């Protein structure tokens, strides 16, 4: 799946370049948003996929009012890959005997 994420990111980069040169900004934004959703929906299987999601999030955070869709997706992938969910553990009450 990481190769799919890298491919989607390459498509995103091309769409981003087109947006700079295109007169149809609305259509370019729609294409970028679609690719961002597809990236978030594709599970990462390793570090390459996670770096795509987190790198895209970092760029979007620095340059726009972006949602945390990429971070949420990357966190979900990390939980699945490691079997640990610290956020849930923090929220769960600790039972002391």
C-alpha positions as CSV (number, residue, x, y, z in Angstrom):
1,X,0.0,0.0,0.0
2,X,2.9,2.4,0.5
3,X,3.6,2.3,-3.2
4,X,0.0,3.3,-3.8
5,X,0.4,6.2,-1.3
6,X,3.6,7.3,-3.1
7,X,1.8,7.2,-6.4
8,X,-1.1,9.2,-5.1
9,X,1.3,11.8,-3.6
10,X,3.0,12.1,-7.0
11,X,-0.4,12.8,-8.5
12,X,-1.0,15.4,-5.8
13,X,2.3,17.1,-6.7
14,X,1.3,17.2,-10.3
15,X,-2.1,18.6,-9.5
16,X,-0.5,21.2,-7.2
17,X,1.8,22.3,-10.1
18,X,-1.2,22.6,-12.4
19,X,-3.0,24.7,-9.9
20,X,-0.3,27.3,-10.0
21,X,-0.5,27.5,-13.8
22,X,-4.2,26.9,-14.3
23,X,-6.9,29.5,-14.6
24,X,-9.5,27.1,-13.1
25,X,-8.5,27.3,-9.4
26,X,-11.7,25.8,-8.2
27,X,-11.2,22.6,-10.3
28,X,-7.6,22.4,-9.1
29,X,-8.7,22.7,-5.5
30,X,-11.3,19.9,-6.0
31,X,-8.6,17.6,-7.6
32,X,-6.2,18.3,-4.7
33,X,-9.0,17.7,-2.1
34,X,-9.9,14.4,-3.8
35,X,-6.3,13.2,-3.8
36,X,-5.9,14.2,-0.1
37,X,-9.0,12.2,0.8
38,X,-7.7,9.2,-1.2
39,X,-4.3,9.4,0.5
40,X,-6.0,9.5,4.0
41,X,-8.2,6.6,3.1
42,X,-5.3,4.4,1.9
43,X,-3.7,2.5,4.8
44,X,0.0,2.9,5.3
45,X,2.0,-0.3,5.7
46,X,5.3,1.2,6.7
47,X,7.3,4.3,7.1
48,X,7.1,5.5,3.5
49,X,3.3,5.7,3.6
50,X,3.3,7.4,7.0
51,X,5.9,10.0,5.9
52,X,3.7,10.8,2.9
53,X,0.7,11.4,5.1
54,X,2.6,13.4,7.7
55,X,4.6,15.3,5.2
56,X,1.4,16.3,3.3
57,X,-0.2,17.4,6.6
58,X,2.9,19.4,7.5
59,X,2.8,21.3,4.2
60,X,-0.9,21.9,4.4
61,X,-0.6,23.1,8.0
62,X,2.1,25.5,7.1
63,X,0.3,26.9,4.0
64,X,-3.5,26.7,4.6
65,X,-6.3,26.1,7.1
66,X,-6.3,22.4,6.7
67,X,-8.0,19.7,8.6
68,X,-6.1,17.0,10.4
69,X,-7.3,14.3,8.1
70,X,-3.8,13.2,7.2
71,X,-2.7,13.1,10.9
72,X,-5.8,11.1,12.0
73,X,-5.2,8.6,9.2
74,X,-1.4,8.3,10.0
75,X,-2.2,7.8,13.7
76,X,-4.8,5.1,12.8
77,X,-2.1,3.4,10.7
78,X,0.4,3.5,13.5
79,X,-2.1,2.0,15.9
80,X,-2.9,-0.8,13.5
81,X,0.8,-1.4,12.8
82,X,2.0,-1.3,16.4
83,X,-1.1,-2.7,18.2
84,X,-0.9,0.2,20.7
85,X,-3.2,3.2,21.0
86,X,-1.8,5.6,23.6
87,X,-4.6,8.1,23.2
88,X,-7.2,5.4,24.1
89,X,-5.0,4.3,27.0
90,X,-4.8,7.8,28.3
91,X,-8.6,8.2,28.2
92,X,-9.3,4.8,29.9
93,X,-9.6,5.0,33.6
94,X,-6.9,3.3,35.5
95,X,-8.3,0.7,37.9
96,X,-6.3,0.4,41.1
97,X,-6.9,-2.7,43.2
